[in-house]
């Protein structure tokens, strides 16, 4: 079984949700693999990156995002922990955490409580280098038409992240310093 097979198991091929998820996941995977290749000193596991990047948003179909064909009962923010649960049921315990840890630059327990987020009460931040790479790569692509296949400019990424606090922008800047970015636009 491949990550693509798992996507097809939960998303009807050709559906709006499949099209958005599949294309987004492919672009994030390409970017994540480029990041890892560009930074060989990190010794990142390319296969874990490939699986994690392809499946990081597997839970979106269970959420309310009709503009991308998702009509589930949960708020979009819940797609992370829902995806983790789904991949754990699939036996993919080693990559399942990336689903919830890729959102933003990570969500702390303090954030969850302070903002009454509909999330499990635990630290939901990238831990492994592979999770950090997927999280970072995901910031360059969205499920909007404009940035579905074209990477977002760094200033737009920063503007969005800054809305969530200076601590979040500091994490993002650490990623920019560690991973670089200029090669993602070539």
C-alpha positions as CSV (number, residue, x, y, z in Angstrom):
1,X,0.0,0.0,0.0
2,X,1.2,3.5,-0.8
3,X,0.2,6.9,0.6
4,X,-1.8,7.5,-2.6
5,X,-3.7,4.2,-2.0
6,X,-4.6,5.4,1.4
7,X,-5.9,8.7,0.0
8,X,-8.0,6.9,-2.5
9,X,-9.4,4.7,0.2
10,X,-11.0,7.8,1.9
11,X,-11.5,10.2,-1.0
12,X,-13.4,9.3,-4.2
13,X,-11.0,9.9,-7.1
14,X,-12.1,12.8,-9.2
15,X,-14.1,14.4,-6.3
16,X,-13.5,18.0,-5.4
17,X,-11.9,17.0,-2.1
18,X,-9.7,14.4,-3.7
19,X,-8.5,16.9,-6.3
20,X,-7.6,19.6,-3.7
21,X,-6.1,17.2,-1.2
22,X,-4.1,15.2,-3.8
23,X,-2.6,18.2,-5.6
24,X,-1.8,20.0,-2.3
25,X,-0.2,16.9,-0.9
26,X,1.9,16.4,-4.0
27,X,3.2,20.0,-3.9
28,X,4.0,19.8,-0.1
29,X,5.7,16.4,-0.7
30,X,7.8,17.9,-3.5
31,X,8.8,20.9,-1.3
32,X,9.5,18.7,1.7
33,X,11.8,16.4,-0.3
34,X,13.6,19.4,-1.8
35,X,14.1,20.8,1.7
36,X,15.5,17.5,3.0
37,X,17.7,17.1,-0.1
38,X,19.0,20.7,0.2
39,X,19.9,20.0,3.9
40,X,21.6,16.6,3.9
41,X,23.2,17.4,7.3
42,X,19.8,16.9,8.9
43,X,19.8,13.2,8.0
44,X,16.1,13.2,7.5
45,X,14.4,10.0,6.5
46,X,13.2,10.6,2.9
47,X,10.6,7.8,3.0
48,X,9.0,9.1,6.3
49,X,8.9,12.6,4.7
50,X,7.2,11.3,1.5
51,X,4.6,9.4,3.5
52,X,4.1,12.2,6.0
53,X,3.8,14.9,3.4
54,X,1.4,13.0,1.3
55,X,-0.9,12.1,4.2
56,X,-0.6,15.2,6.5
57,X,-4.1,16.5,5.6
58,X,-5.8,13.1,5.3
59,X,-8.4,14.2,7.9
60,X,-9.9,17.1,6.0
61,X,-12.9,15.2,4.6
62,X,-14.3,14.9,8.1
63,X,-14.4,18.7,8.4
64,X,-16.6,21.6,7.3
65,X,-14.8,23.0,4.3
66,X,-17.4,22.9,1.4
67,X,-15.3,25.1,-0.8
68,X,-12.8,22.2,-1.2
69,X,-15.5,19.5,-1.1
70,X,-15.3,18.6,2.6
71,X,-18.7,18.3,4.3
72,X,-17.9,16.6,7.6
73,X,-19.3,17.7,11.0
74,X,-16.0,18.9,12.5
75,X,-14.4,22.4,12.3
76,X,-11.4,22.5,9.9
77,X,-8.9,22.9,12.7
78,X,-9.8,19.4,13.8
79,X,-8.5,17.8,10.6
80,X,-5.1,17.3,12.3
81,X,-6.1,15.2,15.2
82,X,-8.8,13.4,13.1
83,X,-6.1,12.5,10.5
84,X,-3.8,11.3,13.3
85,X,-6.6,9.0,14.6
86,X,-7.3,7.7,11.0
87,X,-3.6,6.9,10.3
88,X,-3.3,5.2,13.7
89,X,-6.2,3.0,12.7
90,X,-4.4,2.2,9.5
91,X,-1.4,1.1,11.6
92,X,0.8,4.1,10.6
93,X,1.8,5.0,14.1
94,X,5.2,6.4,13.1
95,X,3.8,9.1,10.7
96,X,0.3,9.7,12.3
97,X,1.5,12.5,14.6
98,X,2.5,14.7,11.6
99,X,-1.2,15.1,10.9
100,X,-1.9,17.2,14.0
101,X,1.6,18.6,14.4
102,X,1.8,20.4,11.0
103,X,-0.9,23.0,11.7
104,X,0.6,26.5,11.9
105,X,4.0,26.0,13.3
106,X,2.5,23.8,16.0
107,X,-0.1,24.5,18.7
108,X,0.8,24.5,22.3
109,X,-1.4,23.3,25.1
110,X,-1.3,26.9,26.4
111,X,-2.7,28.0,23.0
112,X,-5.4,25.3,23.1
113,X,-6.6,26.4,26.5
114,X,-6.3,30.1,26.1
115,X,-8.2,30.2,22.8
116,X,-10.7,27.4,23.6
117,X,-9.6,25.5,20.6
118,X,-11.6,22.3,19.7
119,X,-8.5,20.2,20.1
120,X,-7.2,17.5,22.5
121,X,-5.5,19.1,25.5
122,X,-1.9,18.2,24.7
123,X,1.2,19.7,23.0
124,X,0.6,19.6,19.3
125,X,4.0,20.8,17.9
126,X,6.4,19.2,15.5
127,X,9.0,17.1,17.3
128,X,11.0,15.1,14.7
129,X,13.0,16.7,11.9
130,X,10.7,15.1,9.4
131,X,7.7,16.6,11.1
132,X,9.4,20.0,11.1
133,X,10.2,19.7,7.4
134,X,6.6,18.8,6.5
135,X,5.2,21.6,8.7
136,X,7.5,24.1,7.0
137,X,6.8,22.8,3.5
138,X,3.1,23.0,4.1
139,X,3.3,26.8,4.8
140,X,4.3,27.4,1.1
141,X,1.1,25.9,-0.3
142,X,-2.6,26.2,0.5
143,X,-5.8,24.8,-0.9
144,X,-6.6,28.2,-2.5
145,X,-6.4,28.4,-6.2
146,X,-3.6,31.0,-6.1
147,X,-1.2,29.0,-4.0
148,X,-2.3,25.4,-4.8
149,X,0.6,24.9,-7.2
150,X,2.7,28.1,-6.8
151,X,4.6,28.7,-3.5
152,X,3.5,31.6,-1.3
153,X,6.0,34.4,-0.9
154,X,7.7,34.4,2.5
155,X,6.2,37.8,3.4
156,X,2.7,36.4,3.0
157,X,3.5,33.4,5.1
158,X,5.0,35.6,7.8
159,X,2.0,37.9,7.7
160,X,-0.4,35.0,8.3
161,X,1.7,33.4,11.1
162,X,2.3,36.7,12.8
163,X,-1.5,36.9,13.5
164,X,-1.0,34.0,15.9
165,X,1.7,35.7,18.0
166,X,5.4,36.7,18.0
167,X,6.2,33.3,19.4
168,X,4.8,31.6,16.3
169,X,6.7,33.9,14.0
170,X,9.9,33.1,15.9
171,X,9.4,29.4,15.3
172,X,8.9,30.1,11.6
173,X,12.0,32.2,11.4
174,X,14.0,29.3,13.1
175,X,12.7,27.1,10.2
176,X,13.7,29.6,7.6
177,X,17.2,29.8,9.1
178,X,17.5,26.1,9.4
179,X,16.0,25.0,6.1
180,X,16.4,28.0,3.8
181,X,13.7,29.0,1.3
182,X,15.1,30.6,-1.8
183,X,15.5,27.2,-3.6
184,X,11.8,26.5,-3.2
185,X,11.0,29.3,-5.6
186,X,13.1,28.0,-8.5
